[in-house]
Amino acid sequence: MGLGCAIGVFAAGGLSPASASAADRGLVSSHVSKAGSSATQTKNKQTAAMQAVSYDGYSVTVPASWQVFHLDTDPGQCVRYDINAVYLGSPGANQNCPSNLMGRAETITITPVGVSKSGQVSTGGAAAQGGLVQSPPPSIAGRRIAARAQAFNQLSEYGQASELRGSVPGGQLSVTGTYGWDPGAVTSYMQSIHRVTGSQSGWPVSSGRASTISETDSWPTATQSAGTPPVSSGPVTTTKPVTTTSTSTLTSTVKASVPARPLAGFDTCTAPSLNAMKAWKSKYSAIGIYIGGQNMACDYGNLSASWVKSVHAMGWSLLPLYVGLQAPCNNFAAISSKNPATQGTQAADTAIGDAASFGLGKGSPIYFDMESYNNGNSSCRSTVLKFLDAWTKEIHVRGYVSGVYSSASTGVTDLASDPAVNGHAMNEPDALWFALWDKKNNLSGTPYLLASDRWAADRVKQYQGNQKIKVGGYSLNIDADWVGGAVSAP
């Protein structure tokens, strides 16, 4: 964990509001956050001991409490953005990521440009992506910021992604920083990056090798990520599938792909390798993929336009997820109660830019991930609905299909029960993806979402979470889904 992190733990989506206190209502979600208060983090950093971390001839100074992960020697390490950490090198093809991460903390990643997950040098578009993260989509405007002379070709901040990105002179290394609420601290750390030599730094520097040293010249001991949620192994649920006889409204109102019958699906924090996707096709047909957002907690993994094209060719249906600003009564980068509609429109535009960068064009669904919140707080609830109303309106204007993911007992309940917002009819999403961990692979949302509700045939149900499943020799940490709503189909 990083400095001053407050841990917010949310349980699976299925707790009855009647069985929870007013303070606990709505805190029902499939995700776990470790991103703490920026005010607390900033205060603690002022007195924190620091450490210098070097990689391939460059050095960066960060708090001594940050973990340092060496991806070249530990390719299974998950590149997660919800804990304070430095990641060095190229991640492996199959990162071991918990399925339920949420939120962003301050991190820095330094990776060779153009090196693929297999370690081979890539060219063209793959090289331009930096080998780890995608280039900012056209919808995100970068703000150039000052950096140490000769440290970066250019260092830019992308507020709609809560990221900073740059490459060093010569282009051999890509550097990415993330943050939660305030970019100030991680910006200052990235501005400290500079070229070093072995004699200047006090330790040997060689290409592709990383070292760390603290201000007291003591070597830090590598530790396991604190707070990582446990996963359980077990067979894939074999409950008899329950299908629906209702007709999807999507087929007559907007261009979209809706499964003829529900599909077995899953979502995981980062995109698996193509080999894993090929093996898993024997048991699953749909996958949720994270395409961006200020609260996206994992690296993209293998996700790219070519990955999307390849898995479509295998027959996979995709559910793109955008993890943007959250309810103001949560402990995440949050929606402003002053202008939620403006921010909802901005989120839609950015998400569409992200989707397009992965080859997901008009007619594709984009699900906004709105984590559970205290919907007993009327102001918080109103802010969320105004945001989602604007999200759906803009998604429709741009020719995409609007989806919303949330807990059955909070966000989904509110969408189903509020026909109007801000004095006008609610711009309702075309499909709902709800978390209700009853371990039943059906589309029933009882008692929160009734069969008679508008989305009777446009639903995705996340019915079980935090499972470690192995198929065809490939293990993944997943949340299990039953998919009857809009998808990006082959």
MIMAR-734165 format. One record per residue (C-alpha): residue number from 1; residue in three letters; chain; y negated, z negated, x negated. Coordinates in steps of 0.2 Angstrom, whole numbers. Layout:
% MIMAR-734165
k NUM, r Ala, c A, y Y, z Z, x X
...
% end
This chain:
% MIMAR-734165
k 1, r Met, c A, y 0, z 0, x 0
k 2, r Gly, c A, y -18, z 3, x -5
k 3, r Leu, c A, y -32, z -10, x -7
k 4, r Gly, c A, y -37, z -19, x 9
k 5, r Cys, c A, y -25, z -10, x 20
k 6, r Ala, c A, y -23, z -17, x 38
k 7, r Ile, c A, y -6, z -12, x 45
k 8, r Gly, c A, y -5, z -7, x 63
k 9, r Val, c A, y 12, z -5, x 70
k 10, r Phe, c A, y 16, z 4, x 86
k 11, r Ala, c A, y 32, z 3, x 95
k 12, r Ala, c A, y 42, z 17, x 104
k 13, r Gly, c A, y 34, z 25, x 119
k 14, r Gly, c A, y 42, z 17, x 134
k 15, r Leu, c A, y 35, z 0, x 136
k 16, r Ser, c A, y 31, z -4, x 154
k 17, r Pro, c A, y 12, z -8, x 156
k 18, r Ala, c A, y 18, z -22, x 168
k 19, r Ser, c A, y 27, z -30, x 154
k 20, r Ala, c A, y 13, z -30, x 141
k 21, r Ser, c A, y -3, z -40, x 140
k 22, r Ala, c A, y -20, z -32, x 142
k 23, r Ala, c A, y -22, z -32, x 123
k 24, r Asp, c A, y -5, z -23, x 120
k 25, r Arg, c A, y -6, z -10, x 134
k 26, r Gly, c A, y -6, z 7, x 128
k 27, r Leu, c A, y 0, z 2, x 110
k 28, r Val, c A, y 15, z 12, x 113
k 29, r Ser, c A, y 18, z 26, x 101
k 30, r Ser, c A, y 30, z 35, x 90
k 31, r His, c A, y 20, z 33, x 74
k 32, r Val, c A, y 16, z 19, x 61
k 33, r Ser, c A, y -1, z 18, x 53
k 34, r Lys, c A, y -5, z 11, x 36
k 35, r Ala, c A, y -23, z 17, x 35
k 36, r Gly, c A, y -35, z 2, x 35
k 37, r Ser, c A, y -53, z -2, x 38
k 38, r Ser, c A, y -64, z 8, x 27
k 39, r Ala, c A, y -77, z -6, x 26
k 40, r Thr, c A, y -63, z -18, x 20
k 41, r Gln, c A, y -57, z -5, x 8
k 42, r Thr, c A, y -74, z -2, x 1
k 43, r Lys, c A, y -78, z -20, x -2
k 44, r Asn, c A, y -62, z -24, x -11
k 45, r Lys, c A, y -64, z -8, x -22
k 46, r Gln, c A, y -80, z -15, x -29
k 47, r Thr, c A, y -71, z -29, x -38
k 48, r Ala, c A, y -54, z -20, x -40
k 49, r Ala, c A, y -46, z -17, x -57
k 50, r Met, c A, y -45, z 2, x -61
k 51, r Gln, c A, y -32, z 13, x -70
k 52, r Ala, c A, y -33, z 30, x -78
k 53, r Val, c A, y -20, z 42, x -73
k 54, r Ser, c A, y -18, z 58, x -83
k 55, r Tyr, c A, y -9, z 75, x -80
k 56, r Asp, c A, y -8, z 91, x -90
k 57, r Gly, c A, y -24, z 86, x -100
k 58, r Tyr, c A, y -34, z 79, x -86
k 59, r Ser, c A, y -38, z 61, x -82
k 60, r Val, c A, y -44, z 53, x -66
k 61, r Thr, c A, y -48, z 34, x -63
k 62, r Val, c A, y -42, z 26, x -47
k 63, r Pro, c A, y -39, z 7, x -42
k 64, r Ala, c A, y -25, z -1, x -51
k 65, r Ser, c A, y -16, z -5, x -35
k 66, r Trp, c A, y -14, z 13, x -31
k 67, r Gln, c A, y 4, z 19, x -33
k 68, r Val, c A, y 7, z 34, x -44
k 69, r Phe, c A, y 21, z 46, x -40
k 70, r His, c A, y 28, z 59, x -52
k 71, r Leu, c A, y 34, z 73, x -41
k 72, r Asp, c A, y 41, z 83, x -56
k 73, r Thr, c A, y 54, z 70, x -59
k 74, r Asp, c A, y 56, z 63, x -41
k 75, r Pro, c A, y 56, z 79, x -30
k 76, r Gly, c A, y 62, z 70, x -15
k 77, r Gln, c A, y 46, z 59, x -14
k 78, r Cys, c A, y 36, z 61, x 2
k 79, r Val, c A, y 18, z 67, x -1
k 80, r Arg, c A, y 11, z 55, x 12
k 81, r Tyr, c A, y -7, z 53, x 15
k 82, r Asp, c A, y -7, z 36, x 24
k 83, r Ile, c A, y -5, z 25, x 9
k 84, r Asn, c A, y -17, z 24, x -6
k 85, r Ala, c A, y -8, z 34, x -20
k 86, r Val, c A, y -9, z 48, x -33
k 87, r Tyr, c A, y 4, z 62, x -33
k 88, r Leu, c A, y 7, z 72, x -49
k 89, r Gly, c A, y 16, z 88, x -50
k 90, r Ser, c A, y 26, z 99, x -38
k 91, r Pro, c A, y 35, z 91, x -23
k 92, r Gly, c A, y 53, z 96, x -20
k 93, r Ala, c A, y 59, z 108, x -6
k 94, r Asn, c A, y 65, z 94, x 5
k 95, r Gln, c A, y 54, z 79, x 5
k 96, r Asn, c A, y 61, z 62, x 11
k 97, r Cys, c A, y 47, z 58, x 24
k 98, r Pro, c A, y 48, z 46, x 38
k 99, r Ser, c A, y 46, z 54, x 55
k 100, r Asn, c A, y 33, z 43, x 62
k 101, r Leu, c A, y 18, z 42, x 50
k 102, r Met, c A, y 0, z 43, x 56
k 103, r Gly, c A, y -17, z 41, x 49
k 104, r Arg, c A, y -25, z 44, x 32
k 105, r Ala, c A, y -30, z 34, x 18
k 106, r Glu, c A, y -37, z 38, x 1
k 107, r Thr, c A, y -26, z 49, x -10
k 108, r Ile, c A, y -27, z 61, x -24
k 109, r Thr, c A, y -14, z 75, x -28
k 110, r Ile, c A, y -14, z 85, x -44
k 111, r Thr, c A, y -2, z 100, x -44
k 112, r Pro, c A, y 1, z 116, x -54
k 113, r Val, c A, y -7, z 131, x -46
k 114, r Gly, c A, y 6, z 144, x -41
k 115, r Val, c A, y 22, z 134, x -44
k 116, r Ser, c A, y 34, z 134, x -29
k 117, r Lys, c A, y 45, z 120, x -23
k 118, r Ser, c A, y 59, z 128, x -34
k 119, r Gly, c A, y 48, z 127, x -49
k 120, r Gln, c A, y 46, z 145, x -51
k 121, r Val, c A, y 29, z 153, x -54
k 122, r Ser, c A, y 23, z 162, x -38
k 123, r Thr, c A, y 9, z 175, x -36
k 124, r Gly, c A, y -3, z 182, x -23
k 125, r Gly, c A, y -6, z 171, x -8
k 126, r Ala, c A, y 6, z 158, x -13
k 127, r Ala, c A, y -3, z 155, x -29
k 128, r Ala, c A, y -19, z 155, x -20
k 129, r Gln, c A, y -13, z 141, x -9
k 130, r Gly, c A, y -12, z 129, x -25
k 131, r Gly, c A, y 7, z 127, x -23
k 132, r Leu, c A, y 5, z 111, x -12
k 133, r Val, c A, y -8, z 113, x 2
k 134, r Gln, c A, y -15, z 128, x 12
k 135, r Ser, c A, y -32, z 135, x 8
k 136, r Pro, c A, y -44, z 129, x 21
k 137, r Pro, c A, y -44, z 140, x 36
k 138, r Pro, c A, y -59, z 150, x 41
k 139, r Ser, c A, y -64, z 138, x 55
k 140, r Ile, c A, y -67, z 124, x 42
k 141, r Ala, c A, y -84, z 124, x 33
k 142, r Gly, c A, y -83, z 117, x 16
k 143, r Arg, c A, y -98, z 107, x 8
k 144, r Arg, c A, y -99, z 109, x -11
k 145, r Ile, c A, y -102, z 92, x -20
k 146, r Ala, c A, y -107, z 88, x -37
k 147, r Ala, c A, y -93, z 85, x -50
k 148, r Arg, c A, y -92, z 81, x -69
k 149, r Ala, c A, y -97, z 96, x -79
k 150, r Gln, c A, y -82, z 107, x -84
k 151, r Ala, c A, y -70, z 97, x -73
k 152, r Phe, c A, y -69, z 108, x -58
k 153, r Asn, c A, y -73, z 127, x -54
k 154, r Gln, c A, y -79, z 120, x -38
k 155, r Leu, c A, y -76, z 104, x -28
k 156, r Ser, c A, y -78, z 105, x -9
k 157, r Glu, c A, y -77, z 93, x 5
k 158, r Tyr, c A, y -69, z 98, x 22
k 159, r Gly, c A, y -75, z 85, x 35
k 160, r Gln, c A, y -64, z 93, x 49
k 161, r Ala, c A, y -49, z 90, x 38
k 162, r Ser, c A, y -54, z 74, x 30
k 163, r Glu, c A, y -50, z 82, x 13
k 164, r Leu, c A, y -58, z 87, x -3
k 165, r Arg, c A, y -51, z 102, x -13
k 166, r Gly, c A, y -55, z 109, x -30
k 167, r Ser, c A, y -47, z 118, x -45
k 168, r Val, c A, y -50, z 115, x -63
k 169, r Pro, c A, y -57, z 128, x -75
k 170, r Gly, c A, y -44, z 141, x -79
k 171, r Gly, c A, y -36, z 138, x -62
k 172, r Gln, c A, y -20, z 130, x -68
k 173, r Leu, c A, y -22, z 114, x -58
k 174, r Ser, c A, y -26, z 111, x -40
k 175, r Val, c A, y -33, z 94, x -34
k 176, r Thr, c A, y -34, z 88, x -17
k 177, r Gly, c A, y -41, z 71, x -10
k 178, r Thr, c A, y -39, z 64, x 7
k 179, r Tyr, c A, y -48, z 50, x 16
k 180, r Gly, c A, y -49, z 41, x 32
k 181, r Trp, c A, y -66, z 37, x 39
k 182, r Asp, c A, y -77, z 38, x 24
k 183, r Pro, c A, y -76, z 51, x 10
k 184, r Gly, c A, y -87, z 41, x -2
k 185, r Ala, c A, y -74, z 31, x -13
k 186, r Val, c A, y -62, z 46, x -15
k 187, r Thr, c A, y -76, z 57, x -19
k 188, r Ser, c A, y -82, z 46, x -33
k 189, r Tyr, c A, y -64, z 45, x -40
k 190, r Met, c A, y -62, z 64, x -40
k 191, r Gln, c A, y -79, z 66, x -48
k 192, r Ser, c A, y -72, z 55, x -62
k 193, r Ile, c A, y -59, z 69, x -66
k 194, r His, c A, y -62, z 76, x -84
k 195, r Arg, c A, y -53, z 85, x -98
k 196, r Val, c A, y -45, z 74, x -111
k 197, r Thr, c A, y -36, z 75, x -128
k 198, r Gly, c A, y -22, z 65, x -135
k 199, r Ser, c A, y -34, z 56, x -147
k 200, r Gln, c A, y -47, z 53, x -134
k 201, r Ser, c A, y -36, z 46, x -120
k 202, r Gly, c A, y -25, z 35, x -131
k 203, r Trp, c A, y -8, z 42, x -125
k 204, r Pro, c A, y 0, z 59, x -128
k 205, r Val, c A, y -4, z 73, x -116
k 206, r Ser, c A, y 8, z 87, x -113
k 207, r Ser, c A, y 9, z 101, x -101
k 208, r Gly, c A, y 18, z 96, x -85
k 209, r Arg, c A, y 19, z 77, x -90
k 210, r Ala, c A, y 10, z 63, x -83
k 211, r Ser, c A, y 5, z 46, x -89
k 212, r Thr, c A, y -4, z 31, x -82
k 213, r Ile, c A, y -12, z 16, x -91
k 214, r Ser, c A, y -23, z 2, x -84
k 215, r Glu, c A, y -38, z -6, x -91
k 216, r Thr, c A, y -28, z -19, x -99
k 217, r Asp, c A, y -16, z -7, x -107
k 218, r Ser, c A, y -1, z -13, x -98
k 219, r Trp, c A, y 10, z 0, x -90
k 220, r Pro, c A, y 11, z -2, x -71
k 221, r Thr, c A, y 29, z -4, x -63
k 222, r Ala, c A, y 34, z 9, x -50
k 223, r Thr, c A, y 37, z 1, x -33
k 224, r Gln, c A, y 44, z 7, x -17
k 225, r Ser, c A, y 31, z 12, x -4
k 226, r Ala, c A, y 27, z -4, x 6
k 227, r Gly, c A, y 29, z -4, x 25
k 228, r Thr, c A, y 40, z 11, x 26
k 229, r Pro, c A, y 49, z 10, x 42
k 230, r Pro, c A, y 68, z 9, x 42
k 231, r Val, c A, y 78, z 24, x 48
k 232, r Ser, c A, y 95, z 23, x 56
k 233, r Ser, c A, y 109, z 35, x 54
k 234, r Gly, c A, y 120, z 41, x 69
k 235, r Pro, c A, y 127, z 56, x 78
k 236, r Val, c A, y 116, z 68, x 88
k 237, r Thr, c A, y 114, z 62, x 106
k 238, r Thr, c A, y 127, z 71, x 117
k 239, r Thr, c A, y 121, z 65, x 134
k 240, r Lys, c A, y 124, z 79, x 147
k 241, r Pro, c A, y 108, z 90, x 147
k 242, r Val, c A, y 97, z 89, x 163
k 243, r Thr, c A, y 89, z 105, x 167
k 244, r Thr, c A, y 75, z 109, x 179
k 245, r Thr, c A, y 74, z 121, x 194
k 246, r Ser, c A, y 55, z 121, x 195
k 247, r Thr, c A, y 45, z 136, x 190
k 248, r Ser, c A, y 33, z 135, x 175
k 249, r Thr, c A, y 15, z 138, x 180
k 250, r Leu, c A, y 12, z 146, x 162
k 251, r Thr, c A, y 21, z 162, x 166
k 252, r Ser, c A, y 9, z 166, x 180
k 253, r Thr, c A, y -8, z 159, x 173
k 254, r Val, c A, y -8, z 162, x 154
k 255, r Lys, c A, y 2, z 171, x 141
k 256, r Ala, c A, y 15, z 159, x 134
k 257, r Ser, c A, y 33, z 157, x 130
k 258, r Val, c A, y 43, z 144, x 140
k 259, r Pro, c A, y 62, z 141, x 137
k 260, r Ala, c A, y 73, z 148, x 152
k 261, r Arg, c A, y 82, z 131, x 150
k 262, r Pro, c A, y 77, z 116, x 140
k 263, r Leu, c A, y 81, z 116, x 121
k 264, r Ala, c A, y 87, z 103, x 109
k 265, r Gly, c A, y 73, z 100, x 97
k 266, r Phe, c A, y 65, z 88, x 84
k 267, r Asp, c A, y 49, z 84, x 75
k 268, r Thr, c A, y 48, z 78, x 57
k 269, r Cys, c A, y 33, z 74, x 46
k 270, r Thr, c A, y 33, z 89, x 35
k 271, r Ala, c A, y 41, z 106, x 36
k 272, r Pro, c A, y 59, z 107, x 30
k 273, r Ser, c A, y 65, z 120, x 18
k 274, r Leu, c A, y 72, z 137, x 25
k 275, r Asn, c A, y 89, z 132, x 19
k 276, r Ala, c A, y 88, z 116, x 29
k 277, r Met, c A, y 82, z 126, x 44
k 278, r Lys, c A, y 96, z 138, x 43
k 279, r Ala, c A, y 109, z 124, x 43
k 280, r Trp, c A, y 100, z 114, x 57
k 281, r Lys, c A, y 100, z 129, x 68
k 282, r Ser, c A, y 118, z 125, x 72
k 283, r Lys, c A, y 113, z 110, x 83
k 284, r Tyr, c A, y 94, z 113, x 86
k 285, r Ser, c A, y 83, z 127, x 93
k 286, r Ala, c A, y 65, z 120, x 93
k 287, r Ile, c A, y 55, z 110, x 80
k 288, r Gly, c A, y 38, z 102, x 80
k 289, r Ile, c A, y 27, z 107, x 66
k 290, r Tyr, c A, y 11, z 98, x 60
k 291, r Ile, c A, y -3, z 111, x 57
k 292, r Gly, c A, y -18, z 100, x 53
k 293, r Gly, c A, y -30, z 87, x 58
k 294, r Gln, c A, y -40, z 72, x 51
k 295, r Asn, c A, y -25, z 60, x 55
k 296, r Met, c A, y -11, z 71, x 48
k 297, r Ala, c A, y -1, z 59, x 37
k 298, r Cys, c A, y 10, z 71, x 27
k 299, r Asp, c A, y 8, z 86, x 16
k 300, r Tyr, c A, y 12, z 103, x 24
k 301, r Gly, c A, y 28, z 104, x 14
k 302, r Asn, c A, y 36, z 121, x 16
k 303, r Leu, c A, y 24, z 127, x 30
k 304, r Ser, c A, y 16, z 143, x 28
k 305, r Ala, c A, y 14, z 160, x 37
k 306, r Ser, c A, y 30, z 167, x 29
k 307, r Trp, c A, y 39, z 151, x 33
k 308, r Val, c A, y 34, z 153, x 51
k 309, r Lys, c A, y 40, z 171, x 51
k 310, r Ser, c A, y 56, z 167, x 43
k 311, r Val, c A, y 61, z 153, x 55
k 312, r His, c A, y 56, z 164, x 70
k 313, r Ala, c A, y 68, z 177, x 63
k 314, r Met, c A, y 82, z 163, x 63
k 315, r Gly, c A, y 78, z 160, x 82
k 316, r Trp, c A, y 68, z 144, x 81
k 317, r Ser, c A, y 55, z 140, x 94
k 318, r Leu, c A, y 40, z 131, x 87
k 319, r Leu, c A, y 29, z 117, x 94
k 320, r Pro, c A, y 12, z 117, x 83
k 321, r Leu, c A, y 4, z 99, x 83
k 322, r Tyr, c A, y -14, z 96, x 78
k 323, r Val, c A, y -17, z 77, x 73
k 324, r Gly, c A, y -36, z 76, x 75
k 325, r Leu, c A, y -48, z 61, x 80
k 326, r Gln, c A, y -40, z 47, x 90
k 327, r Ala, c A, y -45, z 35, x 103
k 328, r Pro, c A, y -60, z 24, x 98
k 329, r Cys, c A, y -50, z 8, x 102
k 330, r Asn, c A, y -37, z 13, x 89
k 331, r Asn, c A, y -37, z 10, x 70
k 332, r Phe, c A, y -38, z 28, x 65
k 333, r Ala, c A, y -52, z 40, x 62
k 334, r Ala, c A, y -59, z 40, x 79
k 335, r Ile, c A, y -68, z 50, x 93
k 336, r Ser, c A, y -86, z 46, x 95
k 337, r Ser, c A, y -90, z 39, x 112
k 338, r Lys, c A, y -107, z 47, x 111
k 339, r Asn, c A, y -101, z 65, x 110
k 340, r Pro, c A, y -82, z 67, x 114
k 341, r Ala, c A, y -84, z 84, x 122
k 342, r Thr, c A, y -92, z 91, x 107
k 343, r Gln, c A, y -79, z 84, x 96
k 344, r Gly, c A, y -65, z 90, x 107
k 345, r Thr, c A, y -72, z 108, x 106
k 346, r Gln, c A, y -73, z 106, x 87
k 347, r Ala, c A, y -55, z 100, x 86
k 348, r Ala, c A, y -49, z 115, x 96
k 349, r Asp, c A, y -59, z 128, x 85
k 350, r Thr, c A, y -52, z 120, x 70
k 351, r Ala, c A, y -34, z 119, x 76
k 352, r Ile, c A, y -35, z 137, x 81
k 353, r Gly, c A, y -41, z 141, x 63
k 354, r Asp, c A, y -26, z 131, x 57
k 355, r Ala, c A, y -14, z 140, x 68
k 356, r Ala, c A, y -20, z 157, x 64
k 357, r Ser, c A, y -18, z 153, x 45
k 358, r Phe, c A, y 1, z 150, x 48
k 359, r Gly, c A, y 2, z 167, x 58
k 360, r Leu, c A, y 2, z 158, x 75
k 361, r Gly, c A, y -9, z 170, x 86
k 362, r Lys, c A, y -16, z 170, x 104
k 363, r Gly, c A, y -3, z 165, x 117
k 364, r Ser, c A, y 4, z 151, x 105
k 365, r Pro, c A, y 3, z 133, x 111
k 366, r Ile, c A, y -6, z 120, x 101
k 367, r Tyr, c A, y -2, z 102, x 106
k 368, r Phe, c A, y -15, z 89, x 102
k 369, r Asp, c A, y -7, z 73, x 96
k 370, r Met, c A, y -16, z 59, x 105
k 371, r Glu, c A, y -8, z 43, x 99
k 372, r Ser, c A, y -6, z 29, x 112
k 373, r Tyr, c A, y -21, z 18, x 115
k 374, r Asn, c A, y -27, z 4, x 126
k 375, r Asn, c A, y -30, z 13, x 142
k 376, r Gly, c A, y -35, z -4, x 150
k 377, r Asn, c A, y -51, z -1, x 141
k 378, r Ser, c A, y -61, z 10, x 153
k 379, r Ser, c A, y -73, z 16, x 140
k 380, r Cys, c A, y -60, z 21, x 128
k 381, r Arg, c A, y -50, z 29, x 141
k 382, r Ser, c A, y -65, z 39, x 147
k 383, r Thr, c A, y -69, z 45, x 130
k 384, r Val, c A, y -51, z 51, x 127
k 385, r Leu, c A, y -51, z 61, x 143
k 386, r Lys, c A, y -68, z 69, x 140
k 387, r Phe, c A, y -62, z 74, x 123
k 388, r Leu, c A, y -45, z 81, x 130
k 389, r Asp, c A, y -55, z 90, x 144
k 390, r Ala, c A, y -66, z 99, x 131
k 391, r Trp, c A, y -50, z 103, x 120
k 392, r Thr, c A, y -41, z 112, x 134
k 393, r Lys, c A, y -57, z 121, x 139
k 394, r Glu, c A, y -60, z 128, x 122
k 395, r Ile, c A, y -41, z 132, x 119
k 396, r His, c A, y -41, z 142, x 134
k 397, r Val, c A, y -57, z 151, x 130
k 398, r Arg, c A, y -50, z 156, x 113
k 399, r Gly, c A, y -34, z 163, x 121
k 400, r Tyr, c A, y -21, z 149, x 116
k 401, r Val, c A, y -11, z 138, x 127
k 402, r Ser, c A, y -16, z 120, x 128
k 403, r Gly, c A, y -4, z 106, x 125
k 404, r Val, c A, y -6, z 87, x 123
k 405, r Tyr, c A, y 6, z 75, x 115
k 406, r Ser, c A, y 5, z 56, x 120
k 407, r Ser, c A, y 14, z 41, x 125
k 408, r Ala, c A, y 21, z 42, x 143
k 409, r Ser, c A, y 13, z 25, x 147
k 410, r Thr, c A, y -5, z 29, x 141
k 411, r Gly, c A, y -12, z 47, x 138
k 412, r Val, c A, y 1, z 56, x 149
k 413, r Thr, c A, y -2, z 43, x 163
k 414, r Asp, c A, y -20, z 46, x 162
k 415, r Leu, c A, y -19, z 65, x 162
k 416, r Ala, c A, y -8, z 64, x 177
k 417, r Ser, c A, y -18, z 52, x 187
k 418, r Asp, c A, y -36, z 58, x 184
k 419, r Pro, c A, y -40, z 75, x 193
k 420, r Ala, c A, y -59, z 74, x 188
k 421, r Val, c A, y -69, z 70, x 172
k 422, r Asn, c A, y -87, z 70, x 169
k 423, r Gly, c A, y -91, z 75, x 187
k 424, r His, c A, y -80, z 91, x 186
k 425, r Ala, c A, y -62, z 95, x 189
k 426, r Met, c A, y -52, z 91, x 174
k 427, r Asn, c A, y -47, z 105, x 162
k 428, r Glu, c A, y -29, z 101, x 162
k 429, r Pro, c A, y -17, z 105, x 148
k 430, r Asp, c A, y -4, z 118, x 151
k 431, r Ala, c A, y 10, z 108, x 145
k 432, r Leu, c A, y 13, z 89, x 141
k 433, r Trp, c A, y 24, z 82, x 127
k 434, r Phe, c A, y 27, z 64, x 130
k 435, r Ala, c A, y 35, z 50, x 121
k 436, r Leu, c A, y 47, z 40, x 131
k 437, r Trp, c A, y 61, z 33, x 120
k 438, r Asp, c A, y 74, z 30, x 133
k 439, r Lys, c A, y 87, z 39, x 123
k 440, r Lys, c A, y 90, z 52, x 137
k 441, r Asn, c A, y 89, z 70, x 133
k 442, r Asn, c A, y 81, z 75, x 150
k 443, r Leu, c A, y 63, z 79, x 156
k 444, r Ser, c A, y 62, z 64, x 167
k 445, r Gly, c A, y 46, z 54, x 164
k 446, r Thr, c A, y 50, z 40, x 176
k 447, r Pro, c A, y 41, z 29, x 180
k 448, r Tyr, c A, y 25, z 37, x 172
k 449, r Leu, c A, y 27, z 55, x 175
k 450, r Leu, c A, y 35, z 60, x 192
k 451, r Ala, c A, y 45, z 75, x 196
k 452, r Ser, c A, y 31, z 80, x 208
k 453, r Asp, c A, y 18, z 80, x 195
k 454, r Arg, c A, y 10, z 97, x 190
k 455, r Trp, c A, y 20, z 98, x 174
k 456, r Ala, c A, y 37, z 97, x 181
k 457, r Ala, c A, y 43, z 113, x 172
k 458, r Asp, c A, y 30, z 112, x 157
k 459, r Arg, c A, y 36, z 97, x 148
k 460, r Val, c A, y 43, z 91, x 131
k 461, r Lys, c A, y 51, z 74, x 130
k 462, r Gln, c A, y 52, z 64, x 114
k 463, r Tyr, c A, y 67, z 53, x 119
k 464, r Gln, c A, y 72, z 45, x 103
k 465, r Gly, c A, y 63, z 41, x 86
k 466, r Asn, c A, y 66, z 37, x 68
k 467, r Gln, c A, y 83, z 44, x 66
k 468, r Lys, c A, y 91, z 50, x 50
k 469, r Ile, c A, y 102, z 64, x 54
k 470, r Lys, c A, y 112, z 75, x 43
k 471, r Val, c A, y 117, z 93, x 47
k 472, r Gly, c A, y 125, z 105, x 36
k 473, r Gly, c A, y 122, z 95, x 21
k 474, r Tyr, c A, y 104, z 92, x 24
k 475, r Ser, c A, y 97, z 75, x 29
k 476, r Leu, c A, y 80, z 73, x 39
k 477, r Asn, c A, y 71, z 59, x 47
k 478, r Ile, c A, y 67, z 65, x 64
k 479, r Asp, c A, y 61, z 61, x 82
k 480, r Ala, c A, y 72, z 69, x 94
k 481, r Asp, c A, y 65, z 80, x 108
k 482, r Trp, c A, y 70, z 89, x 124
k 483, r Val, c A, y 60, z 105, x 125
k 484, r Gly, c A, y 55, z 113, x 142
k 485, r Gly, c A, y 37, z 116, x 139
k 486, r Ala, c A, y 27, z 130, x 130
k 487, r Val, c A, y 33, z 135, x 113
k 488, r Ser, c A, y 29, z 149, x 100
k 489, r Ala, c A, y 45, z 159, x 102
k 490, r Pro, c A, y 54, z 172, x 91
% end
